């Protein structure tokens, strides 16, 4: 994946990848809504199976 933690603003973590460029905003909460999690996975250009494999 190649993402690294760029910074944190309040309860949100900014993750960044330089090549190819991508930036994700991930809430730093104990639980995430299903839709929020799916959006993060989609923005990272991952499939659900790929994401589960990374866990």
PDBQT receptor file of N, H, CA, C and O in Angstrom, charges set to zero:
ATOM      1  N   UNK A   1       0.827  -1.182   0.000  1.00  0.00    +0.000 N 
ATOM      2  CA  UNK A   1       0.000   0.000   0.000  1.00  0.00    +0.000 C 
ATOM      3  C   UNK A   1       0.871   1.244   0.000  1.00  0.00    +0.000 C 
ATOM      4  O   UNK A   1       0.650   2.138  -0.818  1.00  0.00    +0.000 OA
ATOM      5  N   UNK A   2       1.855   1.334   0.890  1.00  0.00    +0.000 N 
ATOM      6  H   UNK A   2       2.034   0.609   1.554  1.00  0.00    +0.000 HD
ATOM      7  CA  UNK A   2       2.786   2.447   0.864  1.00  0.00    +0.000 C 
ATOM      8  C   UNK A   2       2.312   3.719   1.541  1.00  0.00    +0.000 C 
ATOM      9  O   UNK A   2       2.901   4.775   1.313  1.00  0.00    +0.000 OA
ATOM     10  N   UNK A   3       1.267   3.666   2.369  1.00  0.00    +0.000 N 
ATOM     11  H   UNK A   3       0.789   2.808   2.555  1.00  0.00    +0.000 HD
ATOM     12  CA  UNK A   3       0.784   4.867   3.054  1.00  0.00    +0.000 C 
ATOM     13  C   UNK A   3       1.593   5.101   4.322  1.00  0.00    +0.000 C 
ATOM     14  O   UNK A   3       2.035   4.153   4.972  1.00  0.00    +0.000 OA
ATOM     15  N   UNK A   4       1.782   6.351   4.661  1.00  0.00    +0.000 N 
ATOM     16  H   UNK A   4       1.423   7.120   4.133  1.00  0.00    +0.000 HD
ATOM     17  CA  UNK A   4       2.411   6.702   5.925  1.00  0.00    +0.000 C 
ATOM     18  C   UNK A   4       1.580   7.794   6.590  1.00  0.00    +0.000 C 
ATOM     19  O   UNK A   4       0.820   8.504   5.932  1.00  0.00    +0.000 OA
ATOM     20  N   UNK A   5       1.737   7.911   7.885  1.00  0.00    +0.000 N 
ATOM     21  H   UNK A   5       2.354   7.334   8.420  1.00  0.00    +0.000 HD
ATOM     22  CA  UNK A   5       0.983   8.897   8.653  1.00  0.00    +0.000 C 
ATOM     23  C   UNK A   5       1.613  10.268   8.455  1.00  0.00    +0.000 C 
ATOM     24  O   UNK A   5       2.745  10.505   8.875  1.00  0.00    +0.000 OA
ATOM     25  N   UNK A   6       0.881  11.163   7.819  1.00  0.00    +0.000 N 
ATOM     26  H   UNK A   6      -0.039  10.970   7.477  1.00  0.00    +0.000 HD
ATOM     27  CA  UNK A   6       1.384  12.509   7.557  1.00  0.00    +0.000 C 
ATOM     28  C   UNK A   6       1.196  13.392   8.784  1.00  0.00    +0.000 C 
ATOM     29  O   UNK A   6       2.139  14.040   9.238  1.00  0.00    +0.000 OA
ATOM     30  N   UNK A   7      -0.016  13.417   9.318  1.00  0.00    +0.000 N 
ATOM     31  H   UNK A   7      -0.782  12.890   8.949  1.00  0.00    +0.000 HD
ATOM     32  CA  UNK A   7      -0.297  14.237  10.495  1.00  0.00    +0.000 C 
ATOM     33  C   UNK A   7      -1.651  13.838  11.066  1.00  0.00    +0.000 C 
ATOM     34  O   UNK A   7      -2.343  12.974  10.527  1.00  0.00    +0.000 OA
ATOM     35  N   UNK A   8      -2.009  14.484  12.163  1.00  0.00    +0.000 N 
ATOM     36  H   UNK A   8      -1.447  15.185  12.600  1.00  0.00    +0.000 HD
ATOM     37  CA  UNK A   8      -3.306  14.246  12.780  1.00  0.00    +0.000 C 
ATOM     38  C   UNK A   8      -3.906  15.580  13.166  1.00  0.00    +0.000 C 
ATOM     39  O   UNK A   8      -3.236  16.440  13.737  1.00  0.00    +0.000 OA
ATOM     40  N   UNK A   9      -5.183  15.739  12.844  1.00  0.00    +0.000 N 
ATOM     41  H   UNK A   9      -5.727  15.040  12.381  1.00  0.00    +0.000 HD
ATOM     42  CA  UNK A   9      -5.933  16.938  13.219  1.00  0.00    +0.000 C 
ATOM     43  C   UNK A   9      -7.121  16.479  14.053  1.00  0.00    +0.000 C 
ATOM     44  O   UNK A   9      -8.073  15.902  13.528  1.00  0.00    +0.000 OA
ATOM     45  N   UNK A  10      -7.058  16.738  15.344  1.00  0.00    +0.000 N 
ATOM     46  H   UNK A  10      -6.285  17.206  15.770  1.00  0.00    +0.000 HD
ATOM     47  CA  UNK A  10      -8.135  16.297  16.219  1.00  0.00    +0.000 C 
ATOM     48  C   UNK A  10      -8.246  14.782  16.204  1.00  0.00    +0.000 C 
ATOM     49  O   UNK A  10      -7.283  14.073  16.496  1.00  0.00    +0.000 OA
ATOM     50  N   UNK A  11      -9.438  14.293  15.860  1.00  0.00    +0.000 N 
ATOM     51  H   UNK A  11     -10.220  14.869  15.624  1.00  0.00    +0.000 HD
ATOM     52  CA  UNK A  11      -9.659  12.845  15.857  1.00  0.00    +0.000 C 
ATOM     53  C   UNK A  11      -9.552  12.245  14.454  1.00  0.00    +0.000 C 
ATOM     54  O   UNK A  11     -10.090  11.167  14.201  1.00  0.00    +0.000 OA
ATOM     55  N   UNK A  12      -8.863  12.933  13.545  1.00  0.00    +0.000 N 
ATOM     56  H   UNK A  12      -8.426  13.808  13.751  1.00  0.00    +0.000 HD
ATOM     57  CA  UNK A  12      -8.700  12.425  12.184  1.00  0.00    +0.000 C 
ATOM     58  C   UNK A  12      -7.216  12.330  11.829  1.00  0.00    +0.000 C 
ATOM     59  O   UNK A  12      -6.449  13.266  12.055  1.00  0.00    +0.000 OA
ATOM     60  N   UNK A  13      -6.830  11.190  11.273  1.00  0.00    +0.000 N 
ATOM     61  H   UNK A  13      -7.454  10.430  11.089  1.00  0.00    +0.000 HD
ATOM     62  CA  UNK A  13      -5.449  10.935  10.872  1.00  0.00    +0.000 C 
ATOM     63  C   UNK A  13      -5.360  11.079   9.354  1.00  0.00    +0.000 C 
ATOM     64  O   UNK A  13      -6.189  10.540   8.621  1.00  0.00    +0.000 OA
ATOM     65  N   UNK A  14      -4.356  11.804   8.895  1.00  0.00    +0.000 N 
ATOM     66  H   UNK A  14      -3.682  12.242   9.490  1.00  0.00    +0.000 HD
ATOM     67  CA  UNK A  14      -4.117  11.980   7.468  1.00  0.00    +0.000 C 
ATOM     68  C   UNK A  14      -3.036  10.984   7.052  1.00  0.00    +0.000 C 
ATOM     69  O   UNK A  14      -1.911  11.038   7.548  1.00  0.00    +0.000 OA
ATOM     70  N   UNK A  15      -3.383  10.078   6.142  1.00  0.00    +0.000 N 
ATOM     71  H   UNK A  15      -4.297  10.034   5.739  1.00  0.00    +0.000 HD
ATOM     72  CA  UNK A  15      -2.435   9.109   5.597  1.00  0.00    +0.000 C 
ATOM     73  C   UNK A  15      -2.104   9.522   4.173  1.00  0.00    +0.000 C 
ATOM     74  O   UNK A  15      -2.973   9.987   3.436  1.00  0.00    +0.000 OA
ATOM     75  N   UNK A  16      -0.843   9.352   3.788  1.00  0.00    +0.000 N 
ATOM     76  H   UNK A  16      -0.137   8.974   4.387  1.00  0.00    +0.000 HD
ATOM     77  CA  UNK A  16      -0.413   9.796   2.465  1.00  0.00    +0.000 C 
ATOM     78  C   UNK A  16       0.456   8.738   1.794  1.00  0.00    +0.000 C 
ATOM     79  O   UNK A  16       1.213   8.013   2.441  1.00  0.00    +0.000 OA
ATOM     80  N   UNK A  17       0.316   8.679   0.480  1.00  0.00    +0.000 N 
ATOM     81  H   UNK A  17      -0.299   9.268  -0.045  1.00  0.00    +0.000 HD
ATOM     82  CA  UNK A  17       1.182   7.842  -0.352  1.00  0.00    +0.000 C 
ATOM     83  C   UNK A  17       1.696   8.752  -1.456  1.00  0.00    +0.000 C 
ATOM     84  O   UNK A  17       0.918   9.476  -2.078  1.00  0.00    +0.000 OA
ATOM     85  N   UNK A  18       3.006   8.718  -1.704  1.00  0.00    +0.000 N 
ATOM     86  H   UNK A  18       3.637   8.130  -1.199  1.00  0.00    +0.000 HD
ATOM     87  CA  UNK A  18       3.594   9.631  -2.679  1.00  0.00    +0.000 C 
ATOM     88  C   UNK A  18       3.499   9.126  -4.116  1.00  0.00    +0.000 C 
ATOM     89  O   UNK A  18       3.219   9.915  -5.019  1.00  0.00    +0.000 OA
ATOM     90  N   UNK A  19       3.724   7.835  -4.351  1.00  0.00    +0.000 N 
ATOM     91  H   UNK A  19       3.951   7.195  -3.618  1.00  0.00    +0.000 HD
ATOM     92  CA  UNK A  19       3.731   7.307  -5.722  1.00  0.00    +0.000 C 
ATOM     93  C   UNK A  19       2.892   6.055  -5.817  1.00  0.00    +0.000 C 
ATOM     94  O   UNK A  19       3.283   5.048  -5.226  1.00  0.00    +0.000 OA
ATOM     95  N   UNK A  20       1.773   6.036  -6.512  1.00  0.00    +0.000 N 
ATOM     96  H   UNK A  20       1.455   6.853  -6.992  1.00  0.00    +0.000 HD
ATOM     97  CA  UNK A  20       1.069   7.196  -7.042  1.00  0.00    +0.000 C 
ATOM     98  C   UNK A  20       0.431   7.966  -5.895  1.00  0.00    +0.000 C 
ATOM     99  O   UNK A  20       0.056   7.381  -4.879  1.00  0.00    +0.000 OA
ATOM    100  N   UNK A  21       0.309   9.269  -6.057  1.00  0.00    +0.000 N 
ATOM    101  H   UNK A  21       0.613   9.745  -6.883  1.00  0.00    +0.000 HD
ATOM    102  CA  UNK A  21      -0.172  10.126  -4.974  1.00  0.00    +0.000 C 
ATOM    103  C   UNK A  21      -1.589   9.745  -4.556  1.00  0.00    +0.000 C 
ATOM    104  O   UNK A  21      -2.471   9.549  -5.392  1.00  0.00    +0.000 OA
ATOM    105  N   UNK A  22      -1.782   9.645  -3.258  1.00  0.00    +0.000 N 
ATOM    106  H   UNK A  22      -1.065   9.803  -2.579  1.00  0.00    +0.000 HD
ATOM    107  CA  UNK A  22      -3.104   9.434  -2.677  1.00  0.00    +0.000 C 
ATOM    108  C   UNK A  22      -3.055   9.938  -1.247  1.00  0.00    +0.000 C 
ATOM    109  O   UNK A  22      -2.021   9.851  -0.584  1.00  0.00    +0.000 OA
ATOM    110  N   UNK A  23      -4.163  10.459  -0.780  1.00  0.00    +0.000 N 
ATOM    111  H   UNK A  23      -5.003  10.529  -1.319  1.00  0.00    +0.000 HD
ATOM    112  CA  UNK A  23      -4.252  10.938   0.593  1.00  0.00    +0.000 C 
ATOM    113  C   UNK A  23      -5.591  10.492   1.158  1.00  0.00    +0.000 C 
ATOM    114  O   UNK A  23      -6.626  10.651   0.511  1.00  0.00    +0.000 OA
ATOM    115  N   UNK A  24      -5.572   9.939   2.356  1.00  0.00    +0.000 N 
ATOM    116  H   UNK A  24      -4.731   9.810   2.881  1.00  0.00    +0.000 HD
ATOM    117  CA  UNK A  24      -6.771   9.455   3.020  1.00  0.00    +0.000 C 
ATOM    118  C   UNK A  24      -6.936  10.155   4.353  1.00  0.00    +0.000 C 
ATOM    119  O   UNK A  24      -5.956  10.430   5.046  1.00  0.00    +0.000 OA
ATOM    120  N   UNK A  25      -8.168  10.439   4.705  1.00  0.00    +0.000 N 
ATOM    121  H   UNK A  25      -8.963  10.216   4.142  1.00  0.00    +0.000 HD
ATOM    122  CA  UNK A  25      -8.485  10.957   6.031  1.00  0.00    +0.000 C 
ATOM    123  C   UNK A  25      -9.227   9.842   6.757  1.00  0.00    +0.000 C 
ATOM    124  O   UNK A  25     -10.298   9.411   6.330  1.00  0.00    +0.000 OA
ATOM    125  N   UNK A  26      -8.643   9.383   7.859  1.00  0.00    +0.000 N 
ATOM    126  H   UNK A  26      -7.773   9.733   8.206  1.00  0.00    +0.000 HD
ATOM    127  CA  UNK A  26      -9.199   8.253   8.597  1.00  0.00    +0.000 C 
ATOM    128  C   UNK A  26      -9.568   8.711  10.001  1.00  0.00    +0.000 C 
ATOM    129  O   UNK A  26      -8.711   9.220  10.724  1.00  0.00    +0.000 OA
ATOM    130  N   UNK A  27     -10.837   8.538  10.408  1.00  0.00    +0.000 N 
ATOM    131  H   UNK A  27     -11.533   8.124   9.821  1.00  0.00    +0.000 HD
ATOM    132  CA  UNK A  27     -11.226   8.903  11.765  1.00  0.00    +0.000 C 
ATOM    133  C   UNK A  27     -10.520   8.008  12.785  1.00  0.00    +0.000 C 
ATOM    134  O   UNK A  27     -10.404   6.800  12.579  1.00  0.00    +0.000 OA
ATOM    135  N   UNK A  28     -10.055   8.592  13.868  1.00  0.00    +0.000 N 
ATOM    136  H   UNK A  28     -10.149   9.573  14.035  1.00  0.00    +0.000 HD
ATOM    137  CA  UNK A  28      -9.400   7.847  14.945  1.00  0.00    +0.000 C 
ATOM    138  C   UNK A  28     -10.435   7.574  16.034  1.00  0.00    +0.000 C 
ATOM    139  O   UNK A  28     -10.394   8.163  17.115  1.00  0.00    +0.000 OA
ATOM    140  N   UNK A  29     -11.366   6.667  15.726  1.00  0.00    +0.000 N 
ATOM    141  H   UNK A  29     -11.400   6.188  14.848  1.00  0.00    +0.000 HD
ATOM    142  CA  UNK A  29     -12.434   6.305  16.644  1.00  0.00    +0.000 C 
ATOM    143  C   UNK A  29     -12.327   4.826  16.971  1.00  0.00    +0.000 C 
ATOM    144  O   UNK A  29     -11.699   4.066  16.234  1.00  0.00    +0.000 OA
ATOM    145  N   UNK A  30     -12.943   4.416  18.082  1.00  0.00    +0.000 N 
ATOM    146  H   UNK A  30     -13.454   5.034  18.681  1.00  0.00    +0.000 HD
ATOM    147  CA  UNK A  30     -12.932   3.002  18.445  1.00  0.00    +0.000 C 
ATOM    148  C   UNK A  30     -13.693   2.168  17.425  1.00  0.00    +0.000 C 
ATOM    149  O   UNK A  30     -13.304   1.036  17.137  1.00  0.00    +0.000 OA
ATOM    150  N   UNK A  31     -14.763   2.708  16.880  1.00  0.00    +0.000 N 
ATOM    151  H   UNK A  31     -15.079   3.628  17.114  1.00  0.00    +0.000 HD
ATOM    152  CA  UNK A  31     -15.561   2.008  15.882  1.00  0.00    +0.000 C 
ATOM    153  C   UNK A  31     -15.799   2.929  14.697  1.00  0.00    +0.000 C 
ATOM    154  O   UNK A  31     -15.930   4.143  14.852  1.00  0.00    +0.000 OA
ATOM    155  N   UNK A  32     -15.851   2.330  13.503  1.00  0.00    +0.000 N 
ATOM    156  H   UNK A  32     -15.744   1.344  13.377  1.00  0.00    +0.000 HD
ATOM    157  CA  UNK A  32     -16.150   3.082  12.286  1.00  0.00    +0.000 C 
ATOM    158  C   UNK A  32     -17.455   2.573  11.698  1.00  0.00    +0.000 C 
ATOM    159  O   UNK A  32     -17.741   1.376  11.741  1.00  0.00    +0.000 OA
ATOM    160  N   UNK A  33     -18.235   3.476  11.155  1.00  0.00    +0.000 N 
ATOM    161  H   UNK A  33     -18.003   4.448  11.120  1.00  0.00    +0.000 HD
ATOM    162  CA  UNK A  33     -19.438   3.107  10.443  1.00  0.00    +0.000 C 
ATOM    163  C   UNK A  33     -19.051   2.265   9.227  1.00  0.00    +0.000 C 
ATOM    164  O   UNK A  33     -18.004   2.493   8.621  1.00  0.00    +0.000 OA
ATOM    165  N   UNK A  34     -19.871   1.319   8.879  1.00  0.00    +0.000 N 
ATOM    166  H   UNK A  34     -20.721   1.134   9.371  1.00  0.00    +0.000 HD
ATOM    167  CA  UNK A  34     -19.594   0.432   7.748  1.00  0.00    +0.000 C 
ATOM    168  C   UNK A  34     -19.355   1.224   6.462  1.00  0.00    +0.000 C 
ATOM    169  O   UNK A  34     -18.442   0.908   5.699  1.00  0.00    +0.000 OA
ATOM    170  N   UNK A  35     -20.164   2.241   6.223  1.00  0.00    +0.000 N 
ATOM    171  H   UNK A  35     -20.905   2.498   6.843  1.00  0.00    +0.000 HD
ATOM    172  CA  UNK A  35     -20.015   3.060   5.022  1.00  0.00    +0.000 C 
ATOM    173  C   UNK A  35     -18.712   3.840   5.015  1.00  0.00    +0.000 C 
ATOM    174  O   UNK A  35     -18.084   3.996   3.968  1.00  0.00    +0.000 OA
ATOM    175  N   UNK A  36     -18.303   4.334   6.183  1.00  0.00    +0.000 N 
ATOM    176  H   UNK A  36     -18.813   4.208   7.034  1.00  0.00    +0.000 HD
ATOM    177  CA  UNK A  36     -17.035   5.065   6.289  1.00  0.00    +0.000 C 
ATOM    178  C   UNK A  36     -15.867   4.139   5.980  1.00  0.00    +0.000 C 
ATOM    179  O   UNK A  36     -14.948   4.511   5.251  1.00  0.00    +0.000 OA
ATOM    180  N   UNK A  37     -15.904   2.944   6.530  1.00  0.00    +0.000 N 
ATOM    181  H   UNK A  37     -16.651   2.641   7.122  1.00  0.00    +0.000 HD
ATOM    182  CA  UNK A  37     -14.840   1.970   6.283  1.00  0.00    +0.000 C 
ATOM    183  C   UNK A  37     -14.766   1.596   4.801  1.00  0.00    +0.000 C 
ATOM    184  O   UNK A  37     -13.677   1.511   4.234  1.00  0.00    +0.000 OA
ATOM    185  N   UNK A  38     -15.908   1.375   4.183  1.00  0.00    +0.000 N 
ATOM    186  H   UNK A  38     -16.793   1.444   4.644  1.00  0.00    +0.000 HD
ATOM    187  CA  UNK A  38     -15.921   1.046   2.750  1.00  0.00    +0.000 C 
ATOM    188  C   UNK A  38     -15.362   2.185   1.914  1.00  0.00    +0.000 C 
ATOM    189  O   UNK A  38     -14.648   1.950   0.939  1.00  0.00    +0.000 OA
ATOM    190  N   UNK A  39     -15.682   3.423   2.290  1.00  0.00    +0.000 N 
ATOM    191  H   UNK A  39     -16.262   3.614   3.082  1.00  0.00    +0.000 HD
ATOM    192  CA  UNK A  39     -15.167   4.579   1.553  1.00  0.00    +0.000 C 
ATOM    193  C   UNK A  39     -13.647   4.668   1.670  1.00  0.00    +0.000 C 
ATOM    194  O   UNK A  39     -12.969   4.974   0.689  1.00  0.00    +0.000 OA
ATOM    195  N   UNK A  40     -13.112   4.407   2.849  1.00  0.00    +0.000 N 
ATOM    196  H   UNK A  40     -13.663   4.158   3.645  1.00  0.00    +0.000 HD
ATOM    197  CA  UNK A  40     -11.658   4.440   3.050  1.00  0.00    +0.000 C 
ATOM    198  C   UNK A  40     -10.986   3.357   2.203  1.00  0.00    +0.000 C 
ATOM    199  O   UNK A  40      -9.971   3.610   1.554  1.00  0.00    +0.000 OA
ATOM    200  N   UNK A  41     -11.554   2.155   2.214  1.00  0.00    +0.000 N 
ATOM    201  H   UNK A  41     -12.378   1.949   2.741  1.00  0.00    +0.000 HD
ATOM    202  CA  UNK A  41     -11.003   1.050   1.420  1.00  0.00    +0.000 C 
ATOM    203  C   UNK A  41     -11.041   1.411  -0.065  1.00  0.00    +0.000 C 
ATOM    204  O   UNK A  41     -10.075   1.163  -0.787  1.00  0.00    +0.000 OA
ATOM    205  N   UNK A  42     -12.138   1.986  -0.520  1.00  0.00    +0.000 N 
ATOM    206  H   UNK A  42     -12.923   2.187   0.066  1.00  0.00    +0.000 HD
ATOM    207  CA  UNK A  42     -12.280   2.369  -1.927  1.00  0.00    +0.000 C 
ATOM    208  C   UNK A  42     -11.272   3.453  -2.306  1.00  0.00    +0.000 C 
ATOM    209  O   UNK A  42     -10.664   3.382  -3.374  1.00  0.00    +0.000 OA
ATOM    210  N   UNK A  43     -11.089   4.458  -1.439  1.00  0.00    +0.000 N 
ATOM    211  H   UNK A  43     -11.583   4.515  -0.572  1.00  0.00    +0.000 HD
ATOM    212  CA  UNK A  43     -10.145   5.544  -1.718  1.00  0.00    +0.000 C 
ATOM    213  C   UNK A  43      -8.706   5.040  -1.752  1.00  0.00    +0.000 C 
ATOM    214  O   UNK A  43      -7.858   5.626  -2.425  1.00  0.00    +0.000 OA
ATOM    215  N   UNK A  44      -8.427   3.960  -1.031  1.00  0.00    +0.000 N 
ATOM    216  H   UNK A  44      -9.115   3.484  -0.484  1.00  0.00    +0.000 HD
ATOM    217  CA  UNK A  44      -7.084   3.375  -1.030  1.00  0.00    +0.000 C 
ATOM    218  C   UNK A  44      -6.880   2.450  -2.230  1.00  0.00    +0.000 C 
ATOM    219  O   UNK A  44      -5.822   1.838  -2.374  1.00  0.00    +0.000 OA
ATOM    220  N   UNK A  45      -7.893   2.350  -3.087  1.00  0.00    +0.000 N 
ATOM    221  H   UNK A  45      -8.753   2.847  -2.970  1.00  0.00    +0.000 HD
ATOM    222  CA  UNK A  45      -7.852   1.476  -4.267  1.00  0.00    +0.000 C 
ATOM    223  C   UNK A  45      -7.627   0.016  -3.894  1.00  0.00    +0.000 C 
ATOM    224  O   UNK A  45      -6.862  -0.697  -4.544  1.00  0.00    +0.000 OA
ATOM    225  N   UNK A  46      -8.308  -0.415  -2.836  1.00  0.00    +0.000 N 
ATOM    226  H   UNK A  46      -8.930   0.164  -2.308  1.00  0.00    +0.000 HD
ATOM    227  CA  UNK A  46      -8.241  -1.806  -2.399  1.00  0.00    +0.000 C 
ATOM    228  C   UNK A  46      -9.588  -2.472  -2.607  1.00  0.00    +0.000 C 
ATOM    229  O   UNK A  46     -10.630  -1.818  -2.562  1.00  0.00    +0.000 OA
ATOM    230  N   UNK A  47      -9.560  -3.757  -2.832  1.00  0.00    +0.000 N 
ATOM    231  H   UNK A  47      -8.713  -4.288  -2.869  1.00  0.00    +0.000 HD
ATOM    232  CA  UNK A  47     -10.778  -4.539  -2.805  1.00  0.00    +0.000 C 
ATOM    233  C   UNK A  47     -11.025  -4.982  -1.370  1.00  0.00    +0.000 C 
ATOM    234  O   UNK A  47     -10.120  -4.939  -0.537  1.00  0.00    +0.000 OA
ATOM    235  N   UNK A  48     -12.235  -5.402  -1.088  1.00  0.00    +0.000 N 
ATOM    236  H   UNK A  48     -12.970  -5.437  -1.765  1.00  0.00    +0.000 HD
ATOM    237  CA  UNK A  48     -12.562  -5.841   0.271  1.00  0.00    +0.000 C 
ATOM    238  C   UNK A  48     -11.677  -7.016   0.676  1.00  0.00    +0.000 C 
ATOM    239  O   UNK A  48     -11.186  -7.060   1.803  1.00  0.00    +0.000 OA
ATOM    240  N   UNK A  49     -11.470  -7.971  -0.235  1.00  0.00    +0.000 N 
ATOM    241  H   UNK A  49     -11.869  -7.935  -1.152  1.00  0.00    +0.000 HD
ATOM    242  CA  UNK A  49     -10.626  -9.132   0.075  1.00  0.00    +0.000 C 
ATOM    243  C   UNK A  49      -9.185  -8.713   0.360  1.00  0.00    +0.000 C 
ATOM    244  O   UNK A  49      -8.549  -9.254   1.264  1.00  0.00    +0.000 OA
ATOM    245  N   UNK A  50      -8.669  -7.750  -0.410  1.00  0.00    +0.000 N 
ATOM    246  H   UNK A  50      -9.186  -7.311  -1.145  1.00  0.00    +0.000 HD
ATOM    247  CA  UNK A  50      -7.309  -7.251  -0.178  1.00  0.00    +0.000 C 
ATOM    248  C   UNK A  50      -7.206  -6.591   1.191  1.00  0.00    +0.000 C 
ATOM    249  O   UNK A  50      -6.218  -6.775   1.902  1.00  0.00    +0.000 OA
ATOM    250  N   UNK A  51      -8.223  -5.824   1.559  1.00  0.00    +0.000 N 
ATOM    251  H   UNK A  51      -9.026  -5.674   0.982  1.00  0.00    +0.000 HD
ATOM    252  CA  UNK A  51      -8.230  -5.147   2.854  1.00  0.00    +0.000 C 
ATOM    253  C   UNK A  51      -8.245  -6.165   3.991  1.00  0.00    +0.000 C 
ATOM    254  O   UNK A  51      -7.484  -6.044   4.951  1.00  0.00    +0.000 OA
ATOM    255  N   UNK A  52      -9.107  -7.158   3.878  1.00  0.00    +0.000 N 
ATOM    256  H   UNK A  52      -9.725  -7.256   3.098  1.00  0.00    +0.000 HD
ATOM    257  CA  UNK A  52      -9.205  -8.184   4.921  1.00  0.00    +0.000 C 
ATOM    258  C   UNK A  52      -7.886  -8.930   5.067  1.00  0.00    +0.000 C 
ATOM    259  O   UNK A  52      -7.483  -9.275   6.178  1.00  0.00    +0.000 OA
ATOM    260  N   UNK A  53      -7.218  -9.175   3.957  1.00  0.00    +0.000 N 
ATOM    261  H   UNK A  53      -7.545  -8.894   3.055  1.00  0.00    +0.000 HD
ATOM    262  CA  UNK A  53      -5.923  -9.856   3.994  1.00  0.00    +0.000 C 
ATOM    263  C   UNK A  53      -4.879  -9.035   4.759  1.00  0.00    +0.000 C 
ATOM    264  O   UNK A  53      -3.989  -9.601   5.393  1.00  0.00    +0.000 OA
ATOM    265  N   UNK A  54      -4.985  -7.706   4.701  1.00  0.00    +0.000 N 
ATOM    266  H   UNK A  54      -5.709  -7.246   4.186  1.00  0.00    +0.000 HD
ATOM    267  CA  UNK A  54      -4.033  -6.837   5.402  1.00  0.00    +0.000 C 
ATOM    268  C   UNK A  54      -4.272  -6.780   6.907  1.00  0.00    +0.000 C 
ATOM    269  O   UNK A  54      -3.387  -6.372   7.660  1.00  0.00    +0.000 OA
ATOM    270  N   UNK A  55      -5.468  -7.187   7.353  1.00  0.00    +0.000 N 
ATOM    271  H   UNK A  55      -6.187  -7.518   6.742  1.00  0.00    +0.000 HD
ATOM    272  CA  UNK A  55      -5.776  -7.136   8.790  1.00  0.00    +0.000 C 
ATOM    273  C   UNK A  55      -5.024  -8.148   9.541  1.00  0.00    +0.000 C 
ATOM    274  O   UNK A  55      -5.165  -8.243  10.760  1.00  0.00    +0.000 OA
TER     275      UNK A  55
